[in-house]
Amino acid sequence: MSLNYTHLLIPSSSEFRPDADAVARFVRGLIDNGNVANGAKVAFARVTKGQPRVRQMRNPMTGETIDLRGPSRTLERPRTLSDPSQITEHAANQQEFDVLLTGEGVPSVPPLTVGSVEDGDWKVMDGAYHLEVRCRIRANVVRLYMLDSEDDLHRPPAFANYRPKYNEDCSPAENADGLYVHPEIGAFRVPNAGCGMFWIEFNYGKFVFPRLKDGSVDVLADSVIDLARAAFDCDFIQACDWG
């Protein structure tokens, strides 16, 4: 089983939704700052919302046939852009979309100091690695975490009762606090970070992750935090996921 790390930057207001120009400025700033490797590609993907698909599958725990409901949102095939300025025109009249900035290499100013475990010890990456920065914009407030409780990490999945929750419409009052996962500490809660209409993901390759700093996940580089605050004119909360 392979595990991937995602670092999240979540606006302090769950109802904050930026315009496309702000997203373009942020993506351009990441490139200009050297927060992604040289040659990183920008892409735009529409997100469509509809009736969830239901498919039948065999429950591996019981052997019975069950109906498994899929997500209500579908990500269309990303289209590569020649420049971040094109984000604005592609986002025109789009209620929901993702913007991707993907690179392979070593950024001159990494967003996070990442590494992997070798022979029982965590070691900083000294070679090229995969990094995808994804800005996600939704028309409604959606849930940003997957777990329902800390116990979910230690018990088999309940296939018969499974319903998609991540990236699904939700009530801010019922999902104010997010339940996230870091490989060093397992599940942990982040106040006021459970839902939103906009968030930023920093997605890394298999088994690559940053260490905590003084027990905190607030480890994103100052250059990225400052850029996000300037581009979107709001404060952010950090969280992460591992799975």
MIKOL-986704 format. One record per residue (C-alpha): residue number from 1; residue in one letter; x, y, z. Coordinates in Angstrom, 2 decimals, decimal comma, m for minus. Example, Ala and Ser with C-alpha at 12.3 -4.5 7.8 and 13.67 -1.06 7.14 Angstrom:
2
{site 1 'A' {12,30 m4,50 7,80}}
{site 2 'S' {13,67 m1,06 7,14}}
END
This chain:
243
{site 1 'M' {0,00 0,00 0,00}}
{site 2 'S' {1,32 3,45 m0,93}}
{site 3 'L' {0,59 6,54 1,13}}
{site 4 'N' {0,56 10,11 m0,13}}
{site 5 'Y' {0,83 13,34 1,84}}
{site 6 'T' {m1,35 16,38 1,20}}
{site 7 'H' {m0,79 19,71 2,94}}
{site 8 'L' {m3,81 22,00 3,03}}
{site 9 'L' {m4,14 25,76 3,21}}
{site 10 'I' {m7,70 26,62 4,26}}
{site 11 'P' {m9,21 30,13 4,49}}
{site 12 'S' {m10,27 31,10 8,01}}
{site 13 'S' {m13,77 31,80 6,64}}
{site 14 'S' {m15,56 28,76 5,22}}
{site 15 'E' {m17,55 30,98 2,84}}
{site 16 'F' {m14,54 32,68 1,26}}
{site 17 'R' {m14,44 32,13 m2,50}}
{site 18 'P' {m11,84 34,02 m4,55}}
{site 19 'D' {m12,21 35,27 m8,10}}
{site 20 'A' {m10,19 33,69 m10,89}}
{site 21 'D' {m7,82 36,67 m11,12}}
{site 22 'A' {m6,67 36,03 m7,55}}
{site 23 'V' {m6,03 32,37 m8,33}}
{site 24 'A' {m4,00 33,38 m11,40}}
{site 25 'R' {m1,92 35,79 m9,30}}
{site 26 'F' {m1,25 33,08 m6,73}}
{site 27 'V' {m0,16 30,54 m9,33}}
{site 28 'R' {2,06 33,09 m11,06}}
{site 29 'G' {3,58 33,99 m7,70}}
{site 30 'L' {4,42 30,35 m6,92}}
{site 31 'I' {6,28 30,09 m10,21}}
{site 32 'D' {8,09 33,41 m9,80}}
{site 33 'N' {9,05 32,61 m6,19}}
{site 34 'G' {10,57 29,28 m7,17}}
{site 35 'N' {8,09 27,34 m5,01}}
{site 36 'V' {7,75 24,76 m7,79}}
{site 37 'A' {10,43 23,12 m9,95}}
{site 38 'N' {11,44 24,71 m13,24}}
{site 39 'G' {9,13 23,73 m16,06}}
{site 40 'A' {6,06 23,19 m13,87}}
{site 41 'K' {2,85 22,94 m15,90}}
{site 42 'V' {m0,39 24,83 m15,30}}
{site 43 'A' {m3,72 23,16 m16,06}}
{site 44 'F' {m7,42 23,97 m15,67}}
{site 45 'A' {m10,15 21,41 m14,94}}
{site 46 'R' {m13,89 21,99 m14,80}}
{site 47 'V' {m15,80 20,31 m12,01}}
{site 48 'T' {m19,34 19,15 m12,71}}
{site 49 'K' {m21,92 18,31 m10,07}}
{site 50 'G' {m24,73 15,84 m10,66}}
{site 51 'Q' {m26,58 12,81 m9,40}}
{site 52 'P' {m24,14 10,39 m7,75}}
{site 53 'R' {m23,61 7,12 m9,58}}
{site 54 'V' {m24,46 3,93 m7,71}}
{site 55 'R' {m22,66 0,69 m8,53}}
{site 56 'Q' {m22,88 m2,75 m7,07}}
{site 57 'M' {m19,89 m4,40 m5,45}}
{site 58 'R' {m19,12 m7,39 m3,31}}
{site 59 'N' {m18,51 m6,53 0,34}}
{site 60 'P' {m15,06 m8,07 1,04}}
{site 61 'M' {m15,92 m8,40 4,73}}
{site 62 'T' {m19,23 m10,25 4,41}}
{site 63 'G' {m19,44 m11,45 0,80}}
{site 64 'E' {m22,83 m9,81 0,26}}
{site 65 'T' {m23,62 m7,57 m2,71}}
{site 66 'I' {m24,08 m3,94 m1,75}}
{site 67 'D' {m24,85 m0,65 m3,51}}
{site 68 'L' {m21,93 1,76 m3,36}}
{site 69 'R' {m22,70 5,41 m3,91}}
{site 70 'G' {m20,14 7,52 m5,76}}
{site 71 'P' {m19,28 11,21 m5,34}}
{site 72 'S' {m21,58 13,95 m6,59}}
{site 73 'R' {m18,74 15,84 m8,31}}
{site 74 'T' {m16,68 14,80 m11,32}}
{site 75 'L' {m13,37 16,33 m12,35}}
{site 76 'E' {m13,14 16,75 m16,10}}
{site 77 'R' {m9,91 16,13 m17,97}}
{site 78 'P' {m7,46 18,96 m17,15}}
{site 79 'R' {m6,46 21,24 m20,02}}
{site 80 'T' {m2,87 22,47 m20,07}}
{site 81 'L' {m2,45 26,25 m20,17}}
{site 82 'S' {0,50 28,13 m21,62}}
{site 83 'D' {0,41 30,79 m18,88}}
{site 84 'P' {m1,40 31,37 m15,55}}
{site 85 'S' {m3,09 34,44 m17,05}}
{site 86 'Q' {m5,30 32,06 m19,06}}
{site 87 'I' {m6,94 30,86 m15,85}}
{site 88 'T' {m9,25 33,88 m15,89}}
{site 89 'E' {m10,72 33,19 m19,32}}
{site 90 'H' {m11,13 29,46 m18,68}}
{site 91 'A' {m12,89 30,14 m15,36}}
{site 92 'A' {m15,40 32,56 m16,89}}
{site 93 'N' {m18,95 31,36 m16,11}}
{site 94 'Q' {m17,64 28,30 m14,29}}
{site 95 'Q' {m19,14 27,71 m10,86}}
{site 96 'E' {m16,64 25,04 m9,83}}
{site 97 'F' {m13,13 24,26 m11,05}}
{site 98 'D' {m9,64 23,15 m10,09}}
{site 99 'V' {m6,36 24,77 m11,11}}
{site 100 'L' {m3,30 22,52 m11,09}}
{site 101 'L' {0,38 23,45 m11,00}}
{site 102 'T' {2,48 20,30 m11,38}}
{site 103 'G' {6,24 19,85 m11,40}}
{site 104 'E' {8,92 17,21 m11,03}}
{site 105 'G' {12,26 18,27 m9,59}}
{site 106 'V' {13,58 20,31 m6,69}}
{site 107 'P' {12,09 23,81 m6,19}}
{site 108 'S' {14,62 26,54 m5,38}}
{site 109 'V' {12,31 27,67 m2,54}}
{site 110 'P' {10,35 24,54 m1,50}}
{site 111 'P' {6,90 25,08 0,05}}
{site 112 'L' {7,75 22,34 2,55}}
{site 113 'T' {10,92 20,57 3,64}}
{site 114 'V' {9,97 17,02 2,75}}
{site 115 'G' {11,63 13,66 3,14}}
{site 116 'S' {10,96 9,98 3,59}}
{site 117 'V' {11,76 7,27 6,10}}
{site 118 'E' {14,81 5,13 5,33}}
{site 119 'D' {16,01 2,41 7,70}}
{site 120 'G' {13,74 3,79 10,40}}
{site 121 'D' {14,96 7,40 10,14}}
{site 122 'W' {13,36 10,34 8,36}}
{site 123 'K' {15,76 11,89 5,82}}
{site 124 'V' {15,37 15,05 3,75}}
{site 125 'M' {14,82 14,44 0,03}}
{site 126 'D' {18,02 15,11 m1,89}}
{site 127 'G' {16,68 14,27 m5,34}}
{site 128 'A' {13,80 15,18 m7,62}}
{site 129 'Y' {10,26 14,63 m6,37}}
{site 130 'H' {6,69 15,16 m7,53}}
{site 131 'L' {4,69 18,19 m6,33}}
{site 132 'E' {1,22 19,21 m7,44}}
{site 133 'V' {m0,33 22,41 m6,11}}
{site 134 'R' {m4,09 22,42 m6,58}}
{site 135 'C' {m6,44 25,37 m6,03}}
{site 136 'R' {m10,01 24,11 m5,61}}
{site 137 'I' {m13,05 26,39 m6,00}}
{site 138 'R' {m16,61 25,28 m5,23}}
{site 139 'A' {m20,04 26,92 m5,51}}
{site 140 'N' {m21,15 25,60 m2,11}}
{site 141 'V' {m19,48 24,90 1,21}}
{site 142 'V' {m18,03 21,38 1,13}}
{site 143 'R' {m16,41 19,09 3,67}}
{site 144 'L' {m12,59 19,04 3,57}}
{site 145 'Y' {m11,77 15,93 5,62}}
{site 146 'M' {m12,53 12,23 5,27}}
{site 147 'L' {m12,59 10,66 8,74}}
{site 148 'D' {m15,62 10,60 11,03}}
{site 149 'S' {m13,63 9,74 14,16}}
{site 150 'E' {m10,12 8,88 15,30}}
{site 151 'D' {m11,21 5,23 15,47}}
{site 152 'D' {m11,59 5,12 11,68}}
{site 153 'L' {m7,81 4,72 11,40}}
{site 154 'H' {m7,87 1,49 13,40}}
{site 155 'R' {m10,97 m0,39 12,26}}
{site 156 'P' {m11,99 m1,95 8,93}}
{site 157 'P' {m14,08 0,22 6,61}}
{site 158 'A' {m17,86 m0,11 6,88}}
{site 159 'F' {m18,55 m0,71 3,19}}
{site 160 'A' {m22,29 m1,21 3,64}}
{site 161 'N' {m22,70 2,24 5,20}}
{site 162 'Y' {m20,18 4,09 3,04}}
{site 163 'R' {m21,20 7,50 1,71}}
{site 164 'P' {m18,81 10,02 0,16}}
{site 165 'K' {m18,28 12,99 2,48}}
{site 166 'Y' {m15,05 14,66 1,37}}
{site 167 'N' {m15,72 17,35 m1,27}}
{site 168 'E' {m19,47 16,98 m0,69}}
{site 169 'D' {m21,87 19,77 0,32}}
{site 170 'C' {m22,07 20,14 4,08}}
{site 171 'S' {m23,23 22,33 6,92}}
{site 172 'P' {m20,50 24,63 8,29}}
{site 173 'A' {m22,06 24,39 11,76}}
{site 174 'E' {m21,79 20,58 11,78}}
{site 175 'N' {m18,31 20,42 10,24}}
{site 176 'A' {m16,55 23,41 11,80}}
{site 177 'D' {m13,60 21,36 13,08}}
{site 178 'G' {m11,66 19,15 10,67}}
{site 179 'L' {m10,24 15,71 11,52}}
{site 180 'Y' {m6,95 15,22 9,71}}
{site 181 'V' {m3,99 12,83 9,68}}
{site 182 'H' {m0,21 13,27 9,90}}
{site 183 'P' {2,09 10,21 9,70}}
{site 184 'E' {3,90 11,18 12,93}}
{site 185 'I' {0,88 11,64 15,19}}
{site 186 'G' {m2,08 9,98 13,47}}
{site 187 'A' {m5,47 11,68 13,62}}
{site 188 'F' {m5,78 15,21 15,03}}
{site 189 'R' {m8,39 17,95 15,02}}
{site 190 'V' {m8,03 21,44 13,56}}
{site 191 'P' {m10,56 24,05 14,74}}
{site 192 'N' {m12,44 26,02 12,07}}
{site 193 'A' {m10,90 23,98 9,24}}
{site 194 'G' {m13,56 21,40 8,46}}
{site 195 'C' {m15,21 22,92 5,42}}
{site 196 'G' {m14,93 25,63 2,80}}
{site 197 'M' {m15,69 26,87 m0,70}}
{site 198 'F' {m11,98 27,20 m1,52}}
{site 199 'W' {m8,80 25,50 m0,41}}
{site 200 'I' {m5,26 24,87 m1,64}}
{site 201 'E' {m3,58 21,46 m1,66}}
{site 202 'F' {0,14 20,64 m1,87}}
{site 203 'N' {0,22 17,01 m3,02}}
{site 204 'Y' {3,41 14,98 m2,85}}
{site 205 'G' {4,58 11,62 m4,18}}
{site 206 'K' {4,43 8,29 m2,39}}
{site 207 'F' {5,75 8,18 1,20}}
{site 208 'V' {7,11 11,77 1,03}}
{site 209 'F' {6,10 14,09 3,88}}
{site 210 'P' {7,35 16,96 6,09}}
{site 211 'R' {8,00 16,53 9,79}}
{site 212 'L' {6,05 18,43 12,42}}
{site 213 'K' {7,57 21,53 13,97}}
{site 214 'D' {7,16 21,67 17,75}}
{site 215 'G' {4,20 19,33 17,38}}
{site 216 'S' {2,46 21,61 14,86}}
{site 217 'V' {1,53 21,18 11,20}}
{site 218 'D' {2,17 24,90 10,61}}
{site 219 'V' {5,25 24,15 8,55}}
{site 220 'L' {4,49 25,79 5,19}}
{site 221 'A' {7,20 28,20 3,99}}
{site 222 'D' {6,70 31,86 4,86}}
{site 223 'S' {7,02 32,77 1,17}}
{site 224 'V' {3,92 30,70 0,37}}
{site 225 'I' {1,91 32,00 3,32}}
{site 226 'D' {2,77 35,61 2,48}}
{site 227 'L' {1,90 35,05 m1,17}}
{site 228 'A' {m1,47 33,49 m0,32}}
{site 229 'R' {m2,39 36,32 2,03}}
{site 230 'A' {m1,44 38,93 m0,57}}
{site 231 'A' {m3,22 37,21 m3,47}}
{site 232 'F' {m6,44 36,38 m1,64}}
{site 233 'D' {m6,51 39,04 1,09}}
{site 234 'C' {m7,46 36,62 3,85}}
{site 235 'D' {m5,91 34,54 6,62}}
{site 236 'F' {m5,36 30,80 6,35}}
{site 237 'I' {m5,28 27,70 8,54}}
{site 238 'Q' {m2,93 24,77 7,85}}
{site 239 'A' {m3,89 21,09 7,97}}
{site 240 'C' {m2,72 17,89 6,30}}
{site 241 'D' {m3,80 14,40 5,28}}
{site 242 'W' {m2,03 11,08 4,80}}
{site 243 'G' {m3,53 8,17 3,00}}
END
